[in-house]
Amino acid sequence: MERDIDRTLYSREQIERRVQEMAAEIAKVYHDAADDLVIVPVLTGSIIFVADLIRHLPFKMRIGLMTVSRYRGATTEGGATQILRDLTVDIKNRHVLVVDDILDTGNTLRAVSEQLMEREPASLRLCTLLRKPSKAPKDLTADFVGFDIDDVFVVGYGLDFNDHYRNWPDLAVLRPELYQ
């Protein structure tokens, strides 16, 4: 895998520090509402991030999983958002924190948010490890953001290309000739 990496954006140590900081930010927001908090990770890209994040949250919470896909096979261009596994936890009148790996075009987070809002949560906030400000729509705001990055193709720490590299411990840029 190492030979496929162009450069490291954030090391595992930098990621760990930022995830701890994000957990503290989230804990401040939800300190009075934690008993009604449902964390909704958007799988599969957020799996490592959400596992690390929730270990730093100092209160009880529910977890409701959703599996969503926009990328099929070896493409870097997103298609239509597909809900592959729908949420099975009741979120009506509960506070919901959607956790995703990356906010770029916003199509995935928008589709998930719209679907969850139909279930009448008490509140709905968005948390994303990465955000591409140059691509993220101005009308879709993440409440908690780990890192802002340039418009590059990132793998590692749960993010993949063609279902590979999720286990790379750092956030890294994939060599362009591998996906172009």
GILINLIN-V469056 format. One record per residue. N is the residue number from 1. SS is DSSP state (a for helix, b for strand, c for the rest). OMEGA is omega in whole degrees, 0 to 359 (999 if undefined). Layout:
# GILINLIN-V469056
n = <N/N>
ss = <SS/SS>
omega = <OMEGA/OMEGA>
This chain:
# GILINLIN-V469056
n = <1/2/3/4/5/6/7/8/9/10/11/12/13/14/15/16/17/18/19/20/21/22/23/24/25/26/27/28/29/30/31/32/33/34/35/36/37/38/39/40/41/42/43/44/45/46/47/48/49/50/51/52/53/54/55/56/57/58/59/60/61/62/63/64/65/66/67/68/69/70/71/72/73/74/75/76/77/78/79/80/81/82/83/84/85/86/87/88/89/90/91/92/93/94/95/96/97/98/99/100/101/102/103/104/105/106/107/108/109/110/111/112/113/114/115/116/117/118/119/120/121/122/123/124/125/126/127/128/129/130/131/132/133/134/135/136/137/138/139/140/141/142/143/144/145/146/147/148/149/150/151/152/153/154/155/156/157/158/159/160/161/162/163/164/165/166/167/168/169/170/171/172/173/174/175/176/177/178/179/180>
ss = <c/a/a/a/b/b/b/b/b/b/c/a/a/a/a/a/a/a/a/a/a/a/a/a/a/a/a/a/a/a/c/c/c/a/a/a/b/b/b/b/b/b/b/c/c/c/a/a/a/a/a/a/a/a/c/c/c/c/c/c/c/b/b/c/c/b/b/b/b/c/c/c/c/c/c/c/c/c/c/c/c/b/b/b/b/c/c/c/c/c/c/c/c/c/b/b/b/b/b/b/b/b/b/c/c/c/a/a/a/a/a/a/a/a/a/a/a/c/c/c/c/c/b/b/b/b/b/b/b/b/b/c/c/c/c/c/c/c/c/c/c/c/c/b/b/b/b/b/c/c/c/c/c/b/b/b/c/c/b/c/b/c/c/b/c/c/c/c/c/c/b/b/b/b/c/a/a/a/c/c>
omega = <186/181/179/184/177/179/177/175/180/179/178/179/177/179/181/179/183/178/177/178/179/179/178/177/180/180/178/182/187/186/179/185/189/181/180/182/174/175/180/176/174/185/17/186/184/190/182/179/183/178/178/183/186/176/180/178/190/181/178/177/171/175/176/186/171/174/184/179/171/185/180/176/188/181/172/178/182/175/177/178/179/173/182/176/184/178/179/180/176/181/181/180/175/177/185/173/178/181/180/182/187/173/174/180/180/184/181/182/178/180/179/181/180/179/181/179/177/182/172/174/175/175/177/178/182/178/180/179/183/174/175/183/182/182/185/180/183/182/178/187/172/181/180/183/177/183/168/182/174/179/178/181/188/175/178/179/178/180/188/163/180/179/175/175/179/184/175/190/180/170/189/176/178/177/186/182/179/182/180/999>
